[in-house]
């Protein structure tokens, strides 16, 4: 209900229909009261009061029409005004405050409580008090004169009885209205209790799921502050929930991942979901764990489910490493070397030099000392070569005892110096009796522009020429 005098607001059509029914009955009762008063006035021969009463009864058609139109508030206010004006006019023309019609004033208050909202009831009360004050103080001040009391007792009995019957009807309507209101209130409370119980049960279910989930669940805000986390966070990061809740999660993010994480938060602020986002979080022991996120924003809050994918990332990294590296020596394998050869051939990093080496005597070592010794020889050779080249050079084991190196931006003079450095490193290694002896045949070639495959073949041929030369001069010995 609002304070608009044109219409009342109800929660449903049933309430509006019930209010209109009560309003209509009140109008019928008002007509009944006026009919009793009109009959009494005509009996006494009071023409003017009878005319006023008849006019009031006719004017009640206006609120009746408004009620049918749904303007219940305006209709109720007009009814109250008509009744007050009629009663006050009749009392003024009759016996004043002592007129029998004055006992109907309490009906106005009851009527107001049924037909009007709280503001309307207050207005009805003040208007009633104003009318009573007029009858009391108007007569005392000589504004009007009360007529002498000359009616018989049975007439007063009829009038009072009629008023009491009407009052009983009004009170009956009021009581029924109160009972219905109480019943509806009880039903509303019962439904609210059912809803609250269901909500509590659902909340408990969510809390149980939140606590039991093996995933990392959290609620944060768009400022990056953890609001709530489930116990799995303690198991994963090592921090207690008290240490995490209220903290800014960017504090735990790996420095290399902070920029991407802040960009993801910016997307969440625009209500854009984030799926399969990965970053690293610092554990209490200082290590980092890879976390994969699925985050859904809702206003200023972020609801996220995450999981620890550290083992998966390590496995993926291991698989990637195994796909591009030789497991025994740790340097690149032939597959990666060939991919890089093709990439560099179409690039702009010329001149590009290629060095190919072959370990002398590996078969003899395997046959006489066993494959474990042969593996040690391969590792020692790879270690010597690794020291000789830059990070951007591609050092790979391309065969059982063969190694190859791609050297972008390296001309003929530079590659010759590199070959000399390798030979010097071999001499140094072999001079130390604690090291396994390593001897290599080496070939090199430089491509000034294109045809890296041809230069690879040329370097391989030069390597075999070097091996033949070394064998001829008996420069090869058993390691």
C-alpha positions in Angstrom: 0.0 0.0 0.0 1.3 3.5 -0.8 0.2 7.1 -0.2 -1.2 7.6 -3.7 -4.8 8.8 -3.3 -5.8 7.3 -6.6 -5.1 3.6 -6.2 -3.9 1.1 -3.6 -1.2 -1.4 -4.5 -1.7 -5.1 -3.7 0.6 -8.0 -4.0 -1.9 -10.0 -6.1 -5.3 -10.0 -7.7 -6.9 -11.9 -4.8 -5.9 -9.1 -2.3 -7.4 -6.4 -4.6 -10.6 -8.4 -5.1 -11.0 -8.9 -1.3 -10.4 -5.2 -0.6 -13.0 -4.2 -3.3 -15.5 -6.6 -1.8 -15.0 -5.1 1.7 -15.2 -1.6 0.3 -18.5 -2.4 -1.5 -20.0 -3.8 1.7 -19.0 -0.7 3.6 -20.8 1.4 1.0 -23.9 -0.7 1.3 -23.7 -0.3 5.1 -23.3 3.5 4.6 -26.4 3.5 2.5 -28.2 1.5 5.2 -27.2 4.1 7.9 -28.4 7.0 5.7 -31.6 5.2 5.0 -32.3 4.9 8.7 -31.4 8.5 9.2 -33.6 9.6 6.2 -36.5 7.6 7.6 -36.2 9.2 11.0 -36.0 12.7 9.6 -39.0 12.1 7.4 -40.9 10.8 10.5 -40.0 13.9 12.5 -40.9 16.1 9.5 -37.4 17.6 9.3 -37.3 18.5 5.6 -33.9 20.0 5.4 -32.0 17.2 7.2 -33.9 14.7 5.1 -32.8 16.4 1.9 -29.2 16.5 3.1 -29.4 12.8 3.9 -30.9 12.0 0.5 -28.2 14.0 -1.3 -25.5 12.2 0.7 -26.9 8.8 -0.2 -27.0 9.8 -3.9 -23.4 11.1 -3.7 -22.3 7.7 -2.4 -22.7 6.5 -6.0 -19.4 8.3 -6.7 -17.3 6.1 -4.4 -19.2 3.1 -5.5 -18.3 3.8 -9.1 -14.6 4.4 -8.0 -14.6 1.1 -6.2 -15.7 -0.7 -9.3 -13.0 1.1 -11.2 -10.4 -0.1 -8.8 -9.6 3.3 -7.2 -10.2 2.0 -3.7 -8.2 4.6 -1.8 -10.0 7.6 -3.3 -13.3 5.8 -2.9 -12.7 5.2 0.8 -11.6 8.8 1.5 -14.8 10.1 -0.2 -17.0 7.8 1.8 -15.4 9.0 5.1 -15.8 12.6 4.1 -19.5 12.1 3.1 -20.3 10.3 6.3 -18.6 13.0 8.4 -20.3 15.8 6.6 -23.7 14.1 6.8 -23.4 13.3 10.5 -22.0 16.7 11.4 -24.7 18.5 9.4 -27.5 16.5 10.9 -26.2 17.0 14.4 -25.7 20.7 13.8 -29.3 21.1 12.6 -30.5 18.7 15.4 -29.4 18.5 19.0 -25.7 19.3 18.5 -23.2 17.1 20.4 -26.2 15.5 22.2 -27.8 14.4 19.0 -28.3 10.7 18.7 -26.4 10.7 15.4 -23.2 11.7 17.3 -22.8 8.1 18.5 -22.0 7.1 14.9 -18.7 9.0 14.9 -16.7 6.0 16.2 -17.9 4.2 13.1 -15.9 6.6 11.0 -12.7 5.6 12.7 -13.5 1.9 12.2 -14.5 2.5 8.6 -11.2 4.5 8.0 -9.2 1.5 9.3 -10.9 -0.8 6.8 -10.8 1.5 3.7 -7.7 3.7 4.0 -4.0 3.3 4.5 -2.3 4.6 7.6 -2.2 8.2 6.3 -5.8 8.0 5.4 -6.7 6.7 8.9 -4.9 9.6 10.5 -6.8 12.0 8.3 -10.1 10.4 9.2 -9.3 10.6 12.9 -8.4 14.3 12.8 -11.4 15.1 10.7 -13.7 13.3 13.1 -12.2 15.1 16.1 -12.6 18.4 14.1 -16.3 17.6 13.6 -16.8 16.8 17.3 -15.0 20.0 18.2 -17.3 21.9 15.9 -20.4 20.5 17.6 -19.0 21.2 21.1 -17.4 24.6 20.7 -19.6 25.8 17.9 -22.7 25.5 20.1 -20.8 26.9 23.1 -19.8 29.9 21.1 -23.3 30.5 19.8 -22.4 29.7 16.1 -25.4 27.5 16.0 -28.2 26.6 18.4 -29.1 23.0 19.3 -32.8 22.0 18.9 -34.7 21.0 22.1 -35.0 17.3 22.7 -38.6 16.3 21.8 -38.4 12.7 20.4 -40.0 9.7 22.0 -38.0 6.9 23.6 -39.0 4.3 21.0 -37.6 6.5 18.2 -34.3 6.8 20.0 -34.4 3.1 20.5 -34.8 2.5 16.8 -32.0 4.9 15.9 -29.5 3.5 18.5 -30.4 -0.1 17.6 -29.9 0.6 13.9 -26.5 2.2 14.7 -25.5 -0.8 16.9 -26.5 -3.3 14.2 -24.5 -1.3 11.6 -21.6 -1.1 14.1 -21.7 -4.9 14.6 -21.6 -5.4 10.8 -18.6 -3.1 10.5 -16.8 -4.7 13.4 -17.6 -8.1 11.9 -16.0 -7.1 8.6 -13.0 -5.7 10.5 -12.6 -8.9 12.5 -12.8 -11.0 9.4 -10.3 -8.8 7.7 -7.9 -9.0 10.6 -8.3 -12.8 10.7 -7.6 -13.1 7.0 -4.6 -10.8 7.5 -3.3 -13.0 10.3 -3.9 -16.2 8.4 -2.0 -14.7 5.4 0.8 -13.6 7.7 1.0 -17.0 9.2 1.1 -18.6 5.7 3.7 -16.1 4.7 5.8 -17.0 7.8 5.3 -20.7 7.1 6.4 -20.3 3.5 9.3 -18.1 4.6 10.3 -20.8 7.1 10.2 -23.4 4.3 12.4 -21.2 2.1 14.8 -20.4 4.9 15.1 -24.1 5.8 15.7 -25.0 2.1 18.3 -22.2 1.9 20.0 -23.4 5.1 20.1 -26.9 3.7 21.4 -25.7 0.4 24.1 -23.6 2.1 25.1 -26.6 4.3 25.4 -28.7 1.1 27.5 -26.1 -0.6 29.7 -25.7 2.5 30.2 -29.5 2.6 31.1 -29.6 -1.1 33.3 -26.5 -0.6 35.2 -28.2 2.2 35.4 -31.7 0.7 36.3 -30.8 -2.9 39.8 -31.9 -4.0 39.9 -28.8 -6.3 41.1 -25.5 -5.1 37.9 -23.4 -4.6 38.0 -19.7 -3.7 36.0 -16.5 -3.7 37.9 -13.3 -4.2 37.1 -9.7 -5.2 38.3 -7.8 -8.3 40.9 -6.0 -6.1 42.6 -9.4 -5.8 41.8 -10.2 -2.2 41.0 -13.7 -1.1 37.6 -13.7 0.6 37.1 -17.4 1.2 39.1 -20.6 0.4 38.5 -24.3 0.9 41.0 -26.4 3.0 42.6 -27.9 -0.1 44.6 -24.6 -0.4 46.3 -25.5 2.9 47.4 -28.9 1.5 48.6 -27.4 -1.8 50.5 -24.2 -0.7 51.2 -25.0 3.0 49.7 -21.8 4.3 46.8 -21.8 6.8 43.5 -20.4 5.6 43.9 -17.6 8.1 47.1 -16.6 6.4 45.5 -16.7 2.9 42.0 -15.2 3.5 42.3 -11.4 3.4 45.6 -11.5 1.6 46.1 -10.2 -1.9 46.7 -13.2 -4.2 49.1 -11.3 -6.5 51.6 -11.5 -3.6 51.9 -15.3 -4.1 52.2 -15.2 -7.9 55.6 -15.9 -9.5 57.2 -12.6 -10.7 57.3 -13.9 -14.3 53.5 -14.5 -14.2 52.3 -11.3 -12.6 51.8 -9.3 -15.8 49.6 -12.1 -17.3 47.7 -12.4 -14.0 47.0 -8.7 -13.8 45.7 -8.8 -17.4 43.4 -11.7 -16.4 42.0 -9.7 -13.5 41.3 -6.8 -15.8 39.2 -9.1 -18.0 37.3 -10.3 -14.9 36.5 -6.7 -13.9 34.7 -6.4 -17.3 32.7 -9.5 -16.3 34.5 -11.7 -18.9 35.1 -15.3 -17.7 38.6 -16.7 -17.6 39.0 -20.4 -18.5 42.2 -22.5 -18.4 44.5 -19.7 -17.2 47.7 -21.0 -15.7 50.2 -19.3 -13.4 52.6 -20.2 -10.6 51.9 -19.7 -6.9 54.5 -19.5 -4.1 54.3 -22.2 -1.4 55.2 -21.6 2.2 58.5 -23.4 1.7 59.5 -21.1 -1.1 58.8 -23.5 -4.0 56.2 -22.8 -6.7 53.2 -24.8 -7.9 51.5 -24.5 -11.2 47.8 -23.6 -10.8 45.2 -23.8 -13.6 42.1 -21.5 -13.1 38.5 -21.3 -14.2 37.1 -18.0 -13.0 33.6 -16.6 -13.2 33.0 -12.9 -12.2 29.8 -11.7 -10.6 29.8 -8.0 -9.9 32.7 -7.2 -7.6 33.3 -10.9 -6.7 35.2 -13.7 -8.5 34.2 -17.3 -8.1 37.0 -19.6 -9.1 37.8 -23.3 -9.2 41.5 -24.2 -9.7 43.7 -27.3 -9.5 47.3 -28.0 -9.0 48.8 -29.0 -12.3 52.5 -29.0 -11.3 53.0 -32.7 -11.9 51.2 -32.4 -15.3 53.4 -29.5 -16.3 56.5 -31.3 -15.2 55.4 -34.4 -17.2 54.7 -32.2 -20.2 58.0 -30.5 -19.9 59.7 -33.9 -19.6 57.9 -35.2 -22.7 58.8 -32.0 -24.6 62.4 -32.4 -23.5 62.5 -36.1 -24.5 61.0 -35.1 -27.9 63.8 -32.7 -28.6 66.8 -34.0 -26.6 69.0 -37.0 -26.5 68.3 -38.7 -23.2 71.9 -40.0 -22.6 73.8 -36.7 -23.2 71.1 -34.1 -22.5 71.9 -32.2 -25.8 69.5 -31.9 -28.7 68.6 -35.0 -30.8 68.6 -35.5 -34.5 64.9 -34.7 -34.9 65.3 -31.2 -33.4 68.5 -30.7 -35.4 66.7 -31.3 -38.7 63.8 -29.0 -37.7 66.3 -26.2 -36.9 68.2 -26.9 -40.1 65.1 -26.3 -42.1 64.2 -23.2 -40.1 67.6 -21.6 -40.4 67.8 -22.4 -44.1 64.8 -20.2 -44.8 66.0 -17.5 -42.4 68.3 -14.4 -42.5 71.0 -15.4 -40.1 73.7 -16.1 -42.8 76.5 -17.0 -42.9 75.7 -20.2 -41.1 78.4 -22.7 -40.3 78.1 -26.4 -39.6 80.5 -28.6 -37.6 80.2 -32.4 -37.6 82.2 -34.6 -35.2 82.6 -38.3 -34.8 84.0 -40.0 -31.7 87.0 -42.2 -32.7 87.1 -45.7 -31.2 83.6 -45.8 -29.6 83.0 -49.3 -31.0 86.3 -50.6 -29.6 85.3 -49.2 -26.1 81.9 -50.8 -26.3 83.4 -54.2 -27.3 86.3 -54.2 -24.8 85.0 -52.2 -21.8 81.2 -52.6 -22.2 78.4 -50.2 -23.2 78.5 -48.5 -19.8 82.0 -47.3 -20.6 80.8 -46.3 -24.1 78.0 -44.2 -22.5 80.5 -42.4 -20.3 82.6 -41.7 -23.4 79.6 -40.2 -25.1 78.7 -38.0 -22.1 82.3 -36.8 -21.8 82.4 -35.9 -25.5 79.1 -34.0 -25.2 80.4 -32.1 -22.1 83.5 -31.0 -24.1 81.4 -29.8 -27.0 78.9 -28.1 -24.8 81.7 -25.9 -23.4 82.7 -24.8 -26.9 79.5 -23.4 -28.2 77.1 -20.5 -27.6 73.5 -20.8 -26.3 72.1 -19.9 -29.7 74.2 -22.6 -31.4 72.3 -25.9 -31.9 74.4 -28.8 -30.6 72.9 -32.2 -31.3 73.7 -35.9 -31.2 72.7 -37.1 -34.7 73.9 -40.7 -34.6 75.5 -43.3 -32.3 78.9 -41.6 -32.2 78.1 -38.5 -34.3 77.5 -34.9 -33.2 76.6 -31.9 -35.2 76.4 -28.1 -34.6 74.5 -25.4 -36.3 76.2 -21.9 -35.8 74.1 -19.0 -37.1 76.0 -15.8 -37.9 79.3 -17.6 -38.1 81.7 -17.2 -41.1 84.6 -19.4 -42.3 87.2 -17.7 -40.2 85.1 -18.0 -37.0 84.3 -21.7 -37.6 88.0 -22.5 -38.1 88.7 -20.9 -34.8 86.0 -22.9 -33.2 87.4 -26.2 -34.6 90.8 -25.2 -33.2 89.2 -24.5 -29.8 87.6 -28.0 -29.8 90.9 -29.7 -30.6 92.5 -27.7 -27.8 89.8 -28.8 -25.4 90.3 -32.4 -26.4 94.1 -32.1 -25.7 93.4 -30.6 -22.4 90.9 -33.3 -21.4 93.2 -36.1 -22.5 96.1 -34.6 -20.5 94.2 -35.3 -17.3 94.6 -38.9 -16.4 91.4 -38.8 -14.3 89.4 -38.1 -17.4 88.3 -40.7 -20.0 90.3 -40.1 -23.2 88.2 -38.6 -26.0 89.3 -38.4 -29.7 87.2 -36.8 -32.4 87.3 -36.4 -36.2 85.9 -33.0 -37.2 84.6 -31.5 -40.4 83.2 -28.0 -41.0 81.5 -26.0 -43.8 80.0 -22.6 -44.1 76.9 -21.5 -46.1 77.0 -17.9 -47.2 73.4 -18.1 -48.5 71.1 -21.1 -48.6 71.8 -24.8 -49.3 72.4 -25.8 -45.7 71.7 -29.4 -46.6 74.6 -29.2 -49.1 76.9 -27.7 -46.5 75.9 -30.4 -44.0 76.9 -33.0 -46.6 80.2 -31.2 -47.2 81.0 -31.0 -43.5 80.2 -34.7 -43.1 82.6 -35.5 -46.0 85.3 -33.3 -44.5 84.8 -35.1 -41.1 85.4 -38.5 -42.8 88.5 -37.1 -44.6 89.8 -35.9 -41.2 89.1 -39.4 -39.7 91.0 -41.1 -42.6 93.9 -38.6 -42.2 94.1 -39.3 -38.5 94.0 -43.1 -39.1 96.8 -42.8 -41.7 99.0 -41.0 -39.3 98.0 -43.4 -36.5 96.8 -40.6 -34.4 93.9 -42.6 -33.2 94.4 -44.6 -30.0 92.1 -46.6 -27.7 90.6 -44.3 -25.0 
